Amino acid sequence: MFDPKIWRAIPFSFWTLCFFVFGTVVGSFLNVCIYRLPRGESIVHPPSHCPHCGYSIPWHLNVPLVTWLWLRGACANCGRAISIRYFLVELLTGVVFAACWFQFGHLSIFVPMVHCVLISGLIAATFIDFEHYIIPDEITLGGMVAGLFLAFLVPASHLSFPRGLPLRSSGLAMRDSVVGMIVGAGVVYAILRLGKLLFGRYKLRLAPGSRVLFTETFLKVPDQELPYEELFYRAGDTIRLQAEYVEMIDRCYRKVQVCLQPKQLRIGEDTFDPEKVPHLEAVADHVMLPREAMGLGDVKFMAAIGAFLGAPAVLFSLALSSLIGSVVGGTLIALRQRAWSSRLPYGPYIAVAAVIWVFGGYKWLRGFP
């Protein structure tokens, strides 16, 4: 069944179309993952349904690409709009699957399938990170396991660097996979720690006499509300301010430092449980906020990419993603769509760089033949 001669006897363009169609089906499943994984929901049950009215979508109204166009991007039951993201993910996945076959189909049927698995994870991670600023462990940790397993089964999916030739030994491919995971996790974690040391605090300047309100879910300053979930990544992250005046329900302070962590509140020498402080208001002219250069999800994400592609791909992806992120971030700031202190997801730039590596980026490091 998997004899290469039989596969070559069928027109190459036919298999390209098959990969495209199969990719749209996988893209439909990725839409389920993108919606449900960040919410902690099962990707198996219940079946596909409208996110607005819960209408269970029958199979004949769940055809990739076609159904969204036929219904003009609306639910067949309630008529409410269905995000164009569903259509774009299906189309993107189909195109990329076809490109994988076009690029690697001459090697074997299995090599493009391995890269399709990798890119499926990259697509899901990209859309989740853009919306929720997280990359679920199901993608990162699962990607590490899958990358190592597939390196053993399909060693040709790993390239011998710098020659750019497919590896034939399962042992060598697994070695590259393990080294890729170690380098990916190690390098990005080192950058994370260095970034935390150098840029881990941001000084938010306020007008003299500004009132700062600590609520149960966010920090309120005169012109904005800052959710704690966007400020606290670790137990040691701290919001600091030197207050002229602090008011609580049962006491007041003057000229005292306030330090708020996820599990502890310190006002001068006194310590409190934040969950038991219903009201806290302070007057200050600045607030020191915790800030992250990268998240632990990016560490695991790069390790998963290393498991699939090896250490050279990790270094390439890290360098190119930094360049892409700088260009995108700088452009958004120039267009006043983002502030300097705004949080940007980094996973999508890593994903784009990894895809560029897959489709020939490795040639940039060894020179074009």
N, C-alpha and C positions, 0 to 999 in steps of 0.2 A: 504493500500500500504506500509506503514512504520511499519507494525506489526513485531516486532523482530522475532517472530516465523517463519514468511515467509522468512526473510533474512537468518535465521539459517538453513533453509531447503536446501538452495543452498550451495554447497561446499565452504568452506572458501577460498580455493586456487583460485576458480573462481573469487571471488570478489577482491582478491589480484591482479590478472591479470587485472581486470577492472580498478582498481585504478592506476595501472602502465600505461595502455594505456591512461586513462584520464589525468594522469600526464604529459605524453609526449605532449598531445594537449595543456595543460596549459603552458608547457615549451615553445612551439612554440609562444604562445602569450606573454610570459615573454620576449622572444627575441625581440619582437616588442617594449615592454616597455623599455628594456635596451638600445636599440638604439635611440628611439625617445624622451623619457622623458627628458634626459639631454639637448637635442637640442630644447626643447620647441615645439615639433611637436605633432600633434594629433595622438593618438594611434588607432583611428577608421578609419580615412581617410588620405591618399589614402590606398587601399588594399596593402597587402604584395608585395614588389617589390625588385628588385636587387639594392643594395646600390651603385653599380657602373654605370649601364646603365639605371636604372629606369624601367626595364622590369617588367610588372605586372605579378606576378606568378599565373598561373591557379591552380585550386584546386588539380588536379591530380599530380602537381609537388610541392605540399605543404604538403605532408604527413610526419609527424614527424619521424625523424630518417631515414626512408626508403629513402626519396628523397635525402638527403645529401650523403648517401652511394651510391645510384644508380648513381648520377651525379659526384661522386668522389670529392665532395666539390667544385663544380664549378657552375657558372650560366649557365642555359640551353641556354641562348640567346647570351651572349657575351663571355662566356667561362672563365671569370676571377674568381679567387679563392674566395670562400665564407668561412669566418673564421670558424675554427673548434668549436669556442665558441657556435655557433648555435646548433650543434650536442650535445655538452657536456651539455648545459643547458637543452635541451629536455630530455636527458638520466638521468641527475641528478634529475630533477623534477619528472620523472616517478618512479625512484627508491625510492625517499623520500615519494611520495604519497603511494606507495605500503607498505613501512615501517610504515607509519601512520596507515594504515588499519590493518596491522599485529599487531601493538602495542595496538591500541585502539578499534579495531573492535568488541571486545567482549562486550564493553560498550553500543554502539549504532552506527548507521550509521552516526550520526551527529557529534560525538566527533572527529573521524579522519578527517572529512571534515573541522572542525574548525581549526585543526592543519595544515591541508593542506593549508588553506588560509594564516595562519601565515607564514609558511615556504615559500610559494610563494613570499610573500613580502620580506623575508630574502634573498632569492636567487636573486631577482631583485636588491635589495639594495647592495648586495655584489659585483655583477659584475659592477654596475654603479659606486660604490665608488672606486673600483680598477682602473677604467679607467679615471674617471672625478673628483675624490676626493669630491664628493657631494652625498647626499642622498635626492632625490626630496621630496617636501612636499606631493605630491600625495601618496607617500608610508608611510611617517611618520605620518602626520596629518590624512590621510585616515586610517592608521592602528589604531590610537587611537579611532576613531569613530567606526570602524569595531569591534575592540576588546571589547568595551563597549556594543555594540549592540548584539554581539554573546554571551557575558557573560550572558545577559538577556535571550536570546533564548535557549542557551545550557549551563546551569550552570555546567553540568558534565565535561565540558572541563577545568574547574578550579579544581585543586587539593587542598584538605584540608591539609595544612601543620601544623605539621610534620607527620600526619598519612598517608599521601599519598592517601587518599580516595577521590573519586569524589564528589564535592558538589552537593546537590540536590535542593538548594534554589536559585532562580534567584536573590533575594535580597542580599544574602551573596556573590554570584559570582560577582554581580555588585559592591558591596562594595570592594571586593578584586581588581577588575579592576580599580576602581577610586584610591584606595590607591597605587596600582602598578604604575599608571601613575604619581602620585604625587612624590612617592619615586624615580622612574626612572628619571624624569626630574630634581627633586631637587638635588639628589646626584651627578648626572653627571654635572649639571650646577655649583655646588659648586666646583667640581674638575676642571672644565674648568676655573673658576675664580682664583682658587688657582694656577693652572698651569700657567696662564697668569701672575700672580704676581711673581712667582718664576722663571719661565723659558720663560718669554715673550719677551726676547731680546737675540739676538745671535751676538757675535762680530766676524766679518769676518776680519781676519788680512791680510794685503796686504804688498807687498814690499815697502820700503820707496820710495816716489816719484811716486807711481802708479797713473795712470789716471783713473778716474771714470766718465763714460758717462751716463747721464740721457736722455733716448729717450722717445718717446711717449708711448711705450708699455713695455719696460724693462729697468732694470738697468744693465749696462755693466761694468764689472770689468775685469782685464787683462786676466783671464783664464775661464770666464764663463759669461753667460747672465741670469739674474734673472727676469722672467716676473713679472710685478706688481700684476697680478691676483693671484700669488702664495705667495705674501708677504702681501697684504692688505686684511684683513677680516672685519675690522671695520673702521669707519671713523677716529678713533683716532690712528690707527696704524701708526707708524712713522719710516722712514729711516733717520738715523742721521749719520753725519760725521763731524769731525773737519778738515776743508780743509786748506791747505797751500796756495792754490790759486784757485779761481773760475772764470771761463770765461763764459760770456753770449754774445749775439750778440751786445748789446749796452753798456755793462759795465763789469768791473772786480772787484774782491774783493781779499784781502789777509788776511790770518789767521782769518777765520771766520767760524762759525758753520752753517751747512746746514741741514735743517729739511724738509723732504718731506712727506706729508700726501696725501690721495686721493684727497682732495679738497683744499689743501693749501701748498704753498712752502714758507719757511722762510729762508732767507740768512742774517745772522746777525740780524739787526733790521728791515730789509725790508721784506714785505710780497707780494706774487704774486699768481695769479691764474695759477696752473700748466698747464692748457690747453692752456694758452697764452704765454707760454715760449717755443719757438721752439728749443732752443739749450742751454744746460747747461753741462759744463765739469768742473771737479774738480780734484785736486791733493791731495791725502790723503794716510795715511798708515793703515787705518782701516775703516770699515763701521759697524754701529750698525743696525741690521735688526730685524724687528718684527717677532715673532714666536708664534704659537698656540700650546697648549697642546692637545686640542680637538676642534671640531667645534660645532656650534649650531645644525647642522644636527644630530650629535651623541646624543645630549640632547633629541631631539624629537624622535629619533629612539629608545632610551631606554624607553621613555615614552610609545611608541606604544607596545613594548615588554611587559612592565608592564601591559598594558591594556588587553593583551591576557593571561598572565601567572601569574600576581600578584607580590607583592613586594619581596617575597623570591627569585623568579626567577631573578629579577633585580639585587639583591645583589650577587647572585651566578654568573650571567652572567658578571657582572662588574669585580669580582675577577678573574674568569677564563679567561676572555678576556685579562686582564692585563698580566696574566702569558703567554698566547699564544702569545700576541703581543711582549712581551719581548724576548721570545725564537726565534720567527721569525726575529725580528729586529736585535737581537744579532747575529744570524746566517748569515744574509745578510751582516752585517758589517764585520764579521769575514771572509766571502768569498769575501769581497771588492766589493759587488754588490751595497752597499749603504754607504753613509757617515753618520757620527754622526748627522749632521744637516739636513739630508734628511727628507722629509715629507712622512709619511706612513699613508695609510687609516686605520682608527680604526674600522669602521663599520663592515667589514668582520669578525673580531675577536669577536665582540659582537654577530654577527649572529651565528657563530660556537658554541659559549658558550650557546646561547639560545636553539639551536638544541640539544645539549648535555643534557640540562635540560629537554627538552620535552621527550627525550628517556631514562629517568631514572636518570638524574643528581641530582634530588632532593634527591635521596637515599643517596648521599654522605654526605648530611648535617644531616640526621637523623639516619644514619647507615643502612647497608643492613639488610633486614629481615632474 
